[in-house]
Amino acid sequence: MVRTPLTPWERQRGERLGELLREARGGRSMVEVAARAGLSSETLRKIETGRAPTPAFFTISALANALGLSLDALAEACVVGLDPMEEQPLTA
């Protein structure tokens, strides 16, 4: 199966998700939060650094639960200030 390349907007959204999770983690270790969410610390590292910009829903749900975040608030915060239409050229 060939995966469609991510758009710049999708990459930005993934980077923003990583930033938000890092901020929410605060002083807690990556290992501690990952274990609480039932993930490997490498998976969390990839999400936080934007190397995994489109993690599965249940992965994000588990992380939000482990960090005490609302999924609605997290989803909204990931796209605030990002305009998916900016990346698409206008056709005449």
Buried (B, 14 or more C-beta within 10 A) or exposed (E): EEEEEEEEBBBBBBBBBBBBBBEBBEEEEBEEBBBBBEBEBEBBBBBBBBEBBEBEEEBBBBBBEBBEBEEEEBEEBBBEEBEEEEEEEEEE
